[in-house]
Amino acid sequence: MSLLGFLREKAHSVRGIYLPGPRFTRWAWVYFAVYIAAPILAVGLILDIVLYYIFDRWLGTCYALLCLFN
């Protein structure tokens, strides 16, 4: 069972040939990882580093797990 299984089109036949609903291919997963997931994770990492620096250096407080090890 897929997470978004309720959004997928049901399988049907055309002229007696069974056609499954649309799905991601291997290359679609690769493109998704490279062009969607990686940039979002990179922005999140940069934002986390910037917020860590602001809170640690300027405000003198810490909110990250790294503060437990200092």
Summary of the structure (lengths in Angstrom):
residues: 70
radius of gyration: 22.2
end to end distance: 44.3
largest distance: 70.2
contacts: 120
relative contact order: 0.07
helix: 59%
strand: 9%
